[in-house]
Amino acid sequence: MDMLFLEVDKNVKEYDKVEIIKDNTHIEEIAKYLDTISYEVLTNIGNRVIRKVI
């Protein structure tokens, strides 16, 4: 089962675009927080997640 919880404030409206991972620096920060490497952060994202490069 895939689950994700995000804390948002009252400025976020329904159908607003949400970026979970911003850039390489952000990926490194996530990896450090999870005590792992950036490669694992990216490869552990399930196949059902839509990937869109902007």
CHARMM internal coordinates of N, CA and C (Angstrom, degrees):
IC EDIT
DIST 1 N 1 CA 1.4472
DIST 1 CA 1 C 1.5267
ANGL 1 N 1 CA 1 C 107.99
DIST 1 C 2 N 1.3200
ANGL 1 CA 1 C 2 N 116.63
DIHE 1 N 1 CA 1 C 2 N 137.02
DIST 2 N 2 CA 1.4603
ANGL 1 C 2 N 2 CA 122.13
DIHE 1 CA 1 C 2 N 2 CA 176.49
DIST 2 CA 2 C 1.5193
ANGL 2 N 2 CA 2 C 108.99
DIHE 1 C 2 N 2 CA 2 C -97.93
DIST 2 C 3 N 1.3156
ANGL 2 CA 2 C 3 N 116.12
DIHE 2 N 2 CA 2 C 3 N 133.65
DIST 3 N 3 CA 1.4642
ANGL 2 C 3 N 3 CA 121.04
DIHE 2 CA 2 C 3 N 3 CA 176.73
DIST 3 CA 3 C 1.5151
ANGL 3 N 3 CA 3 C 108.78
DIHE 2 C 3 N 3 CA 3 C -140.10
DIST 3 C 4 N 1.3094
ANGL 3 CA 3 C 4 N 115.12
DIHE 3 N 3 CA 3 C 4 N 147.09
DIST 4 N 4 CA 1.4447
ANGL 3 C 4 N 4 CA 121.08
DIHE 3 CA 3 C 4 N 4 CA 175.85
DIST 4 CA 4 C 1.5147
ANGL 4 N 4 CA 4 C 108.23
DIHE 3 C 4 N 4 CA 4 C -149.85
DIST 4 C 5 N 1.3061
ANGL 4 CA 4 C 5 N 116.11
DIHE 4 N 4 CA 4 C 5 N 130.38
DIST 5 N 5 CA 1.4546
ANGL 4 C 5 N 5 CA 121.14
DIHE 4 CA 4 C 5 N 5 CA 177.10
DIST 5 CA 5 C 1.5154
ANGL 5 N 5 CA 5 C 108.20
DIHE 4 C 5 N 5 CA 5 C -116.54
DIST 5 C 6 N 1.3106
ANGL 5 CA 5 C 6 N 116.64
DIHE 5 N 5 CA 5 C 6 N 132.94
DIST 6 N 6 CA 1.4585
ANGL 5 C 6 N 6 CA 122.41
DIHE 5 CA 5 C 6 N 6 CA 177.73
DIST 6 CA 6 C 1.5146
ANGL 6 N 6 CA 6 C 109.06
DIHE 5 C 6 N 6 CA 6 C -127.93
DIST 6 C 7 N 1.3014
ANGL 6 CA 6 C 7 N 115.09
DIHE 6 N 6 CA 6 C 7 N 140.35
DIST 7 N 7 CA 1.4589
ANGL 6 C 7 N 7 CA 119.20
DIHE 6 CA 6 C 7 N 7 CA 174.48
DIST 7 CA 7 C 1.5253
ANGL 7 N 7 CA 7 C 107.96
DIHE 6 C 7 N 7 CA 7 C -95.80
DIST 7 C 8 N 1.3006
ANGL 7 CA 7 C 8 N 116.70
DIHE 7 N 7 CA 7 C 8 N 125.22
DIST 8 N 8 CA 1.4582
ANGL 7 C 8 N 8 CA 121.73
DIHE 7 CA 7 C 8 N 8 CA 179.94
DIST 8 CA 8 C 1.5199
ANGL 8 N 8 CA 8 C 109.19
DIHE 7 C 8 N 8 CA 8 C -127.17
DIST 8 C 9 N 1.3217
ANGL 8 CA 8 C 9 N 115.09
DIHE 8 N 8 CA 8 C 9 N 161.25
DIST 9 N 9 CA 1.4597
ANGL 8 C 9 N 9 CA 118.31
DIHE 8 CA 8 C 9 N 9 CA 177.54
DIST 9 CA 9 C 1.5277
ANGL 9 N 9 CA 9 C 109.61
DIHE 8 C 9 N 9 CA 9 C -103.95
DIST 9 C 10 N 1.3121
ANGL 9 CA 9 C 10 N 116.41
DIHE 9 N 9 CA 9 C 10 N -175.71
DIST 10 N 10 CA 1.4699
ANGL 9 C 10 N 10 CA 120.50
DIHE 9 CA 9 C 10 N 10 CA -174.72
DIST 10 CA 10 C 1.5234
ANGL 10 N 10 CA 10 C 113.55
DIHE 9 C 10 N 10 CA 10 C -71.83
DIST 10 C 11 N 1.3412
ANGL 10 CA 10 C 11 N 117.87
DIHE 10 N 10 CA 10 C 11 N -7.21
DIST 11 N 11 CA 1.4623
ANGL 10 C 11 N 11 CA 120.79
DIHE 10 CA 10 C 11 N 11 CA 177.94
DIST 11 CA 11 C 1.5193
ANGL 11 N 11 CA 11 C 112.98
DIHE 10 C 11 N 11 CA 11 C -78.07
DIST 11 C 12 N 1.3130
ANGL 11 CA 11 C 12 N 117.15
DIHE 11 N 11 CA 11 C 12 N -16.29
DIST 12 N 12 CA 1.4671
ANGL 11 C 12 N 12 CA 121.46
DIHE 11 CA 11 C 12 N 12 CA -179.16
DIST 12 CA 12 C 1.5226
ANGL 12 N 12 CA 12 C 109.06
DIHE 11 C 12 N 12 CA 12 C -83.28
DIST 12 C 13 N 1.3099
ANGL 12 CA 12 C 13 N 114.38
DIHE 12 N 12 CA 12 C 13 N 129.43
DIST 13 N 13 CA 1.4662
ANGL 12 C 13 N 13 CA 121.01
DIHE 12 CA 12 C 13 N 13 CA -179.25
DIST 13 CA 13 C 1.5311
ANGL 13 N 13 CA 13 C 109.89
DIHE 12 C 13 N 13 CA 13 C -111.71
DIST 13 C 14 N 1.3069
ANGL 13 CA 13 C 14 N 115.48
DIHE 13 N 13 CA 13 C 14 N 159.54
DIST 14 N 14 CA 1.4544
ANGL 13 C 14 N 14 CA 120.55
DIHE 13 CA 13 C 14 N 14 CA 176.68
DIST 14 CA 14 C 1.5268
ANGL 14 N 14 CA 14 C 109.53
DIHE 13 C 14 N 14 CA 14 C -58.65
DIST 14 C 15 N 1.3198
ANGL 14 CA 14 C 15 N 116.03
DIHE 14 N 14 CA 14 C 15 N 138.06
DIST 15 N 15 CA 1.4675
ANGL 14 C 15 N 15 CA 125.93
DIHE 14 CA 14 C 15 N 15 CA -179.37
DIST 15 CA 15 C 1.5240
ANGL 15 N 15 CA 15 C 113.41
DIHE 14 C 15 N 15 CA 15 C 75.94
DIST 15 C 16 N 1.3254
ANGL 15 CA 15 C 16 N 119.48
DIHE 15 N 15 CA 15 C 16 N 6.76
DIST 16 N 16 CA 1.4576
ANGL 15 C 16 N 16 CA 120.65
DIHE 15 CA 15 C 16 N 16 CA 172.21
DIST 16 CA 16 C 1.5192
ANGL 16 N 16 CA 16 C 109.39
DIHE 15 C 16 N 16 CA 16 C -65.57
DIST 16 C 17 N 1.3106
ANGL 16 CA 16 C 17 N 116.83
DIHE 16 N 16 CA 16 C 17 N 147.93
DIST 17 N 17 CA 1.4510
ANGL 16 C 17 N 17 CA 122.55
DIHE 16 CA 16 C 17 N 17 CA 177.01
DIST 17 CA 17 C 1.5306
ANGL 17 N 17 CA 17 C 108.80
DIHE 16 C 17 N 17 CA 17 C -75.26
DIST 17 C 18 N 1.3222
ANGL 17 CA 17 C 18 N 116.14
DIHE 17 N 17 CA 17 C 18 N 137.46
DIST 18 N 18 CA 1.4578
ANGL 17 C 18 N 18 CA 121.68
DIHE 17 CA 17 C 18 N 18 CA -179.66
DIST 18 CA 18 C 1.5208
ANGL 18 N 18 CA 18 C 108.90
DIHE 17 C 18 N 18 CA 18 C -125.13
DIST 18 C 19 N 1.3213
ANGL 18 CA 18 C 19 N 116.22
DIHE 18 N 18 CA 18 C 19 N 128.20
DIST 19 N 19 CA 1.4562
ANGL 18 C 19 N 19 CA 121.62
DIHE 18 CA 18 C 19 N 19 CA 175.40
DIST 19 CA 19 C 1.5147
ANGL 19 N 19 CA 19 C 108.04
DIHE 18 C 19 N 19 CA 19 C -103.80
DIST 19 C 20 N 1.3260
ANGL 19 CA 19 C 20 N 116.78
DIHE 19 N 19 CA 19 C 20 N 119.44
DIST 20 N 20 CA 1.4575
ANGL 19 C 20 N 20 CA 121.55
DIHE 19 CA 19 C 20 N 20 CA 179.97
DIST 20 CA 20 C 1.5264
ANGL 20 N 20 CA 20 C 109.88
DIHE 19 C 20 N 20 CA 20 C -85.50
DIST 20 C 21 N 1.3209
ANGL 20 CA 20 C 21 N 116.40
DIHE 20 N 20 CA 20 C 21 N -41.37
DIST 21 N 21 CA 1.4587
ANGL 20 C 21 N 21 CA 121.87
DIHE 20 CA 20 C 21 N 21 CA 177.79
DIST 21 CA 21 C 1.5259
ANGL 21 N 21 CA 21 C 107.46
DIHE 20 C 21 N 21 CA 21 C -122.81
DIST 21 C 22 N 1.3250
ANGL 21 CA 21 C 22 N 116.51
DIHE 21 N 21 CA 21 C 22 N 121.70
DIST 22 N 22 CA 1.4624
ANGL 21 C 22 N 22 CA 120.80
DIHE 21 CA 21 C 22 N 22 CA -173.68
DIST 22 CA 22 C 1.5206
ANGL 22 N 22 CA 22 C 113.58
DIHE 21 C 22 N 22 CA 22 C -86.70
DIST 22 C 23 N 1.3157
ANGL 22 CA 22 C 23 N 116.82
DIHE 22 N 22 CA 22 C 23 N -52.60
DIST 23 N 23 CA 1.4666
ANGL 22 C 23 N 23 CA 120.51
DIHE 22 CA 22 C 23 N 23 CA -174.66
DIST 23 CA 23 C 1.5277
ANGL 23 N 23 CA 23 C 109.47
DIHE 22 C 23 N 23 CA 23 C -159.59
DIST 23 C 24 N 1.3156
ANGL 23 CA 23 C 24 N 116.39
DIHE 23 N 23 CA 23 C 24 N -175.26
DIST 24 N 24 CA 1.4726
ANGL 23 C 24 N 24 CA 120.60
DIHE 23 CA 23 C 24 N 24 CA -177.41
DIST 24 CA 24 C 1.5208
ANGL 24 N 24 CA 24 C 112.22
DIHE 23 C 24 N 24 CA 24 C -60.42
DIST 24 C 25 N 1.3099
ANGL 24 CA 24 C 25 N 117.19
DIHE 24 N 24 CA 24 C 25 N -39.47
DIST 25 N 25 CA 1.4652
ANGL 24 C 25 N 25 CA 120.08
DIHE 24 CA 24 C 25 N 25 CA 179.25
DIST 25 CA 25 C 1.5182
ANGL 25 N 25 CA 25 C 110.43
DIHE 24 C 25 N 25 CA 25 C -62.46
DIST 25 C 26 N 1.3031
ANGL 25 CA 25 C 26 N 116.49
DIHE 25 N 25 CA 25 C 26 N -41.17
DIST 26 N 26 CA 1.4654
ANGL 25 C 26 N 26 CA 120.80
DIHE 25 CA 25 C 26 N 26 CA 179.30
DIST 26 CA 26 C 1.5322
ANGL 26 N 26 CA 26 C 110.71
DIHE 25 C 26 N 26 CA 26 C -65.73
DIST 26 C 27 N 1.3170
ANGL 26 CA 26 C 27 N 117.35
DIHE 26 N 26 CA 26 C 27 N -38.62
DIST 27 N 27 CA 1.4641
ANGL 26 C 27 N 27 CA 121.09
DIHE 26 CA 26 C 27 N 27 CA 177.55
DIST 27 CA 27 C 1.5292
ANGL 27 N 27 CA 27 C 109.95
DIHE 26 C 27 N 27 CA 27 C -61.54
DIST 27 C 28 N 1.3173
ANGL 27 CA 27 C 28 N 117.04
DIHE 27 N 27 CA 27 C 28 N -41.89
DIST 28 N 28 CA 1.4707
ANGL 27 C 28 N 28 CA 121.15
DIHE 27 CA 27 C 28 N 28 CA 177.92
DIST 28 CA 28 C 1.5275
ANGL 28 N 28 CA 28 C 110.95
DIHE 27 C 28 N 28 CA 28 C -63.47
DIST 28 C 29 N 1.3312
ANGL 28 CA 28 C 29 N 117.51
DIHE 28 N 28 CA 28 C 29 N -39.53
DIST 29 N 29 CA 1.4634
ANGL 28 C 29 N 29 CA 121.23
DIHE 28 CA 28 C 29 N 29 CA 177.99
DIST 29 CA 29 C 1.5269
ANGL 29 N 29 CA 29 C 111.01
DIHE 28 C 29 N 29 CA 29 C -63.59
DIST 29 C 30 N 1.3319
ANGL 29 CA 29 C 30 N 116.28
DIHE 29 N 29 CA 29 C 30 N -42.16
DIST 30 N 30 CA 1.4632
ANGL 29 C 30 N 30 CA 120.94
DIHE 29 CA 29 C 30 N 30 CA 178.44
DIST 30 CA 30 C 1.5272
ANGL 30 N 30 CA 30 C 109.72
DIHE 29 C 30 N 30 CA 30 C -63.02
DIST 30 C 31 N 1.3208
ANGL 30 CA 30 C 31 N 116.70
DIHE 30 N 30 CA 30 C 31 N -44.39
DIST 31 N 31 CA 1.4620
ANGL 30 C 31 N 31 CA 121.34
DIHE 30 CA 30 C 31 N 31 CA -179.95
DIST 31 CA 31 C 1.5292
ANGL 31 N 31 CA 31 C 110.88
DIHE 30 C 31 N 31 CA 31 C -61.35
DIST 31 C 32 N 1.3122
ANGL 31 CA 31 C 32 N 116.62
DIHE 31 N 31 CA 31 C 32 N -43.59
DIST 32 N 32 CA 1.4587
ANGL 31 C 32 N 32 CA 120.03
DIHE 31 CA 31 C 32 N 32 CA 179.05
DIST 32 CA 32 C 1.5304
ANGL 32 N 32 CA 32 C 110.31
DIHE 31 C 32 N 32 CA 32 C -62.55
DIST 32 C 33 N 1.3154
ANGL 32 CA 32 C 33 N 116.86
DIHE 32 N 32 CA 32 C 33 N -43.12
DIST 33 N 33 CA 1.4668
ANGL 32 C 33 N 33 CA 121.35
DIHE 32 CA 32 C 33 N 33 CA 179.06
DIST 33 CA 33 C 1.5296
ANGL 33 N 33 CA 33 C 110.67
DIHE 32 C 33 N 33 CA 33 C -61.19
DIST 33 C 34 N 1.3371
ANGL 33 CA 33 C 34 N 117.01
DIHE 33 N 33 CA 33 C 34 N -39.50
DIST 34 N 34 CA 1.4658
ANGL 33 C 34 N 34 CA 122.32
DIHE 33 CA 33 C 34 N 34 CA -178.82
DIST 34 CA 34 C 1.5298
ANGL 34 N 34 CA 34 C 112.74
DIHE 33 C 34 N 34 CA 34 C -86.04
DIST 34 C 35 N 1.3264
ANGL 34 CA 34 C 35 N 117.24
DIHE 34 N 34 CA 34 C 35 N -0.06
DIST 35 N 35 CA 1.4622
ANGL 34 C 35 N 35 CA 122.97
DIHE 34 CA 34 C 35 N 35 CA -179.17
DIST 35 CA 35 C 1.5281
ANGL 35 N 35 CA 35 C 110.98
DIHE 34 C 35 N 35 CA 35 C 57.28
DIST 35 C 36 N 1.3372
ANGL 35 CA 35 C 36 N 115.02
DIHE 35 N 35 CA 35 C 36 N 51.67
DIST 36 N 36 CA 1.4604
ANGL 35 C 36 N 36 CA 121.06
DIHE 35 CA 35 C 36 N 36 CA 179.47
DIST 36 CA 36 C 1.5246
ANGL 36 N 36 CA 36 C 108.09
DIHE 35 C 36 N 36 CA 36 C -146.50
DIST 36 C 37 N 1.3238
ANGL 36 CA 36 C 37 N 117.85
DIHE 36 N 36 CA 36 C 37 N -163.89
DIST 37 N 37 CA 1.4574
ANGL 36 C 37 N 37 CA 122.28
DIHE 36 CA 36 C 37 N 37 CA 178.64
DIST 37 CA 37 C 1.5207
ANGL 37 N 37 CA 37 C 109.69
DIHE 36 C 37 N 37 CA 37 C -111.63
DIST 37 C 38 N 1.3185
ANGL 37 CA 37 C 38 N 115.84
DIHE 37 N 37 CA 37 C 38 N 160.31
DIST 38 N 38 CA 1.4662
ANGL 37 C 38 N 38 CA 120.79
DIHE 37 CA 37 C 38 N 38 CA -175.87
DIST 38 CA 38 C 1.5298
ANGL 38 N 38 CA 38 C 112.20
DIHE 37 C 38 N 38 CA 38 C -60.93
DIST 38 C 39 N 1.3351
ANGL 38 CA 38 C 39 N 117.45
DIHE 38 N 38 CA 38 C 39 N -34.88
DIST 39 N 39 CA 1.4617
ANGL 38 C 39 N 39 CA 121.09
DIHE 38 CA 38 C 39 N 39 CA 179.21
DIST 39 CA 39 C 1.5299
ANGL 39 N 39 CA 39 C 110.72
DIHE 38 C 39 N 39 CA 39 C -57.00
DIST 39 C 40 N 1.3227
ANGL 39 CA 39 C 40 N 117.28
DIHE 39 N 39 CA 39 C 40 N -43.11
DIST 40 N 40 CA 1.4613
ANGL 39 C 40 N 40 CA 120.76
DIHE 39 CA 39 C 40 N 40 CA -179.64
DIST 40 CA 40 C 1.5212
ANGL 40 N 40 CA 40 C 111.70
DIHE 39 C 40 N 40 CA 40 C -68.02
DIST 40 C 41 N 1.3158
ANGL 40 CA 40 C 41 N 117.30
DIHE 40 N 40 CA 40 C 41 N -34.26
DIST 41 N 41 CA 1.4666
ANGL 40 C 41 N 41 CA 119.82
DIHE 40 CA 40 C 41 N 41 CA 177.41
DIST 41 CA 41 C 1.5218
ANGL 41 N 41 CA 41 C 109.80
DIHE 40 C 41 N 41 CA 41 C -59.46
DIST 41 C 42 N 1.3221
ANGL 41 CA 41 C 42 N 116.26
DIHE 41 N 41 CA 41 C 42 N -46.12
DIST 42 N 42 CA 1.4646
ANGL 41 C 42 N 42 CA 120.52
DIHE 41 CA 41 C 42 N 42 CA -177.46
DIST 42 CA 42 C 1.5224
ANGL 42 N 42 CA 42 C 113.38
DIHE 41 C 42 N 42 CA 42 C -73.71
DIST 42 C 43 N 1.3261
ANGL 42 CA 42 C 43 N 117.89
DIHE 42 N 42 CA 42 C 43 N -39.33
DIST 43 N 43 CA 1.4594
ANGL 42 C 43 N 43 CA 119.86
DIHE 42 CA 42 C 43 N 43 CA -175.50
DIST 43 CA 43 C 1.5217
ANGL 43 N 43 CA 43 C 113.25
DIHE 42 C 43 N 43 CA 43 C -80.62
DIST 43 C 44 N 1.3170
ANGL 43 CA 43 C 44 N 117.66
DIHE 43 N 43 CA 43 C 44 N -14.68
DIST 44 N 44 CA 1.4628
ANGL 43 C 44 N 44 CA 120.14
DIHE 43 CA 43 C 44 N 44 CA 178.44
DIST 44 CA 44 C 1.5229
ANGL 44 N 44 CA 44 C 112.84
DIHE 43 C 44 N 44 CA 44 C -88.13
DIST 44 C 45 N 1.3110
ANGL 44 CA 44 C 45 N 117.21
DIHE 44 N 44 CA 44 C 45 N 1.35
DIST 45 N 45 CA 1.4642
ANGL 44 C 45 N 45 CA 120.52
DIHE 44 CA 44 C 45 N 45 CA 174.79
DIST 45 CA 45 C 1.5219
ANGL 45 N 45 CA 45 C 107.29
DIHE 44 C 45 N 45 CA 45 C -77.58
DIST 45 C 46 N 1.3242
ANGL 45 CA 45 C 46 N 117.17
DIHE 45 N 45 CA 45 C 46 N 126.36
DIST 46 N 46 CA 1.4624
ANGL 45 C 46 N 46 CA 121.86
DIHE 45 CA 45 C 46 N 46 CA -175.56
DIST 46 CA 46 C 1.5171
ANGL 46 N 46 CA 46 C 113.89
DIHE 45 C 46 N 46 CA 46 C -63.04
DIST 46 C 47 N 1.3259
ANGL 46 CA 46 C 47 N 115.52
DIHE 46 N 46 CA 46 C 47 N 160.29
DIST 47 N 47 CA 1.4737
ANGL 46 C 47 N 47 CA 121.74
DIHE 46 CA 46 C 47 N 47 CA -179.05
DIST 47 CA 47 C 1.5159
ANGL 47 N 47 CA 47 C 113.56
DIHE 46 C 47 N 47 CA 47 C -67.82
DIST 47 C 48 N 1.3255
ANGL 47 CA 47 C 48 N 117.65
DIHE 47 N 47 CA 47 C 48 N -20.33
DIST 48 N 48 CA 1.4610
ANGL 47 C 48 N 48 CA 119.37
DIHE 47 CA 47 C 48 N 48 CA -178.64
DIST 48 CA 48 C 1.5148
ANGL 48 N 48 CA 48 C 114.06
DIHE 47 C 48 N 48 CA 48 C -78.61
DIST 48 C 49 N 1.3401
ANGL 48 CA 48 C 49 N 116.61
DIHE 48 N 48 CA 48 C 49 N -8.88
DIST 49 N 49 CA 1.4603
ANGL 48 C 49 N 49 CA 120.79
DIHE 48 CA 48 C 49 N 49 CA 179.44
DIST 49 CA 49 C 1.5235
ANGL 49 N 49 CA 49 C 108.69
DIHE 48 C 49 N 49 CA 49 C -80.49
DIST 49 C 50 N 1.3142
ANGL 49 CA 49 C 50 N 115.52
DIHE 49 N 49 CA 49 C 50 N 128.49
DIST 50 N 50 CA 1.4653
ANGL 49 C 50 N 50 CA 120.85
DIHE 49 CA 49 C 50 N 50 CA 179.90
DIST 50 CA 50 C 1.5173
ANGL 50 N 50 CA 50 C 108.42
DIHE 49 C 50 N 50 CA 50 C -75.55
DIST 50 C 51 N 1.3173
ANGL 50 CA 50 C 51 N 116.30
DIHE 50 N 50 CA 50 C 51 N 127.97
DIST 51 N 51 CA 1.4672
ANGL 50 C 51 N 51 CA 121.89
DIHE 50 CA 50 C 51 N 51 CA 178.19
DIST 51 CA 51 C 1.5111
ANGL 51 N 51 CA 51 C 108.54
DIHE 50 C 51 N 51 CA 51 C -103.15
DIST 51 C 52 N 1.3055
ANGL 51 CA 51 C 52 N 115.57
DIHE 51 N 51 CA 51 C 52 N 128.07
DIST 52 N 52 CA 1.4526
ANGL 51 C 52 N 52 CA 120.25
DIHE 51 CA 51 C 52 N 52 CA -178.49
DIST 52 CA 52 C 1.5192
ANGL 52 N 52 CA 52 C 108.42
DIHE 51 C 52 N 52 CA 52 C -137.88
DIST 52 C 53 N 1.3183
ANGL 52 CA 52 C 53 N 117.56
DIHE 52 N 52 CA 52 C 53 N 117.68
DIST 53 N 53 CA 1.4558
ANGL 52 C 53 N 53 CA 122.21
DIHE 52 CA 52 C 53 N 53 CA 178.52
DIST 53 CA 53 C 1.5157
ANGL 53 N 53 CA 53 C 107.78
DIHE 52 C 53 N 53 CA 53 C -92.49
DIST 53 C 54 N 1.3192
ANGL 53 CA 53 C 54 N 113.71
DIHE 53 N 53 CA 53 C 54 N 128.20
DIST 54 N 54 CA 1.4702
ANGL 53 C 54 N 54 CA 118.63
DIHE 53 CA 53 C 54 N 54 CA -178.06
DIST 54 CA 54 C 1.5049
ANGL 54 N 54 CA 54 C 109.55
DIHE 53 C 54 N 54 CA 54 C -110.96
END
COOR INIT
IC SEED 1 N 1 CA 1 C
IC BUILD
